[in-house]
Structures are given as C-alpha cells and as structure tokens.
Amino acid sequence: MYAYIRLFLLFSLISFSASAYAIAPETPPYAKWGRMAVQETQKRYPKAAIIDYLHVGRENLQTDRARETFRLWLRQDSREFGVTVIITFDPRTEKVISIQFRDGQAP
C-alpha cells in the first residue's frame, strides 16, 4: 500500500515540476535594451529611484538601424518624473548608435 502512495506522490511531483517549467515566461527580445536603458538612466540620475518601467516599442528604421523606446518613471526626494529613453542600434551587429533621453515628455 505504501509503495502505491509513494509512486503516486513521485508521479505527482514529476508532473508538477514539468508544468512549472512549461509556464516559465520567455525573456522578451527587448530585455537587453531594457537593461541598458535602466543602467544609463541610473548613470544620468544617480540620486533617483526607478519606480516603474515600460517598453514602448521597437521601430525598424532601415536595414541597419532600429530603435527601442522605453519609458521610465523616477522618484527623487518628493518629486516624481518620467524619462523616455531611445536606443538606436544596428540590429545585425547589436552595436549601439545612440542613446537619447527625453525628460518629462511622452515618447
């Protein structure tokens, strides 16, 4: 009897583990650029805390240029403000061409 219970528990554990892996979210393709946007924003605003983050979208400009846009919400002292970060890069080599900041503006 105990052997059947152990066997049942073992199969339950295996099926639960397999389903946990099946629902793990994939890393989005813009994750690398999002990390860069956060890091560059932290450099530009070292005293501010980043409290929210939004991937606005990707725009393919030419075959050798693409642009990822992110919106970050920051808090410094009692002030909260938004920053739009635009990273232009070569999608073939992933080399950064430029990083632009637009403070307090919508993308």
N, C-alpha and C positions, 0 to 999 in steps of 0.2 A: 504494500500500500504506500509506504513512504517513498519507494522508488518511483511510483507514478506521480506522486506530488512533486518530487524533485525534478523529474523530467518535465512536468508541466511548467514549473517555475523557470527552468532553464530555457525552454522554448519561448515563454513569455518575455523573459529578459532579452533574448536574442531578437525577437520581433520588435520590441520597444526600441532597442538600440538601432536597428535598421531603419525604423521610421523616424527616429531623431535625426539621422543623417540625411534622410530624404527631404526633410523640410528646412534644412540649414540654408539660409539665404546666400545667394551668389554675391561675389564682390562686383559692384557695378563698374562699368568701363571708365567712368569718370573719377573713380576713387583716387587714383594717383594725382590727378589735377586738383581734387578737393583738398587732399593733404597739403599740397603745395600752396593753395590759396590760404589755408588756415595758418601755415607756417609763415608765409610772407606777411599776412595780416598781423600776426603776433610780433614780428620784427618791426613793423611800421607803428603799431600801437602797443608797446610793451607793458603799459600800465593798465590796459583794458582787458576785461574778461570776455571771451567769445561765448555768448549765451544761446545763439541759435545759428543755423546753417541751412542754406537751401541751394540745391543745384538748379539753376535757372534753365540751362540747356546748352546744347552744342550746336555750333553753326560751322558748316564746311564752306570755307570762303573760296578756295581754289584747290587744286590737287596737292599743292604743297603747303597749304595753310588751313588751319581750323581754329576755332575759338570756343573755349569753355567759359561759361559765365556762372558765377556764384554770388549769392547774397548772404552776407554775414551780419548778425546783429550783435553789437558790442555794448558793454556796460563799463563805464569808468566813473568812479565815485557815484554821484547820484544821476549822472547823465547816461542815457541810452541813445544809440545812434546806429544807423545802417551803413554798411560799406559794400559796394559792388566790386568784385574782383574779376577782371577779364584776363584770361591767359590765352595768348595766341601762340601757336606752335605748329611745327611740321609734323603731320600725322604719320608720315613714313618713318622718320627718324626719332620722333618724340622730342626733338630739340625745341626748347622754349625760344620764341622770337621776342615776345614782350609780355610784361605783366603790368596791367593798368589798374588803378584804384579810382573809384568814383565815390566820394564821401557823401552820404546823405541823399543819394539820388537813386531812383528806381533804375533798373537796367534798361 
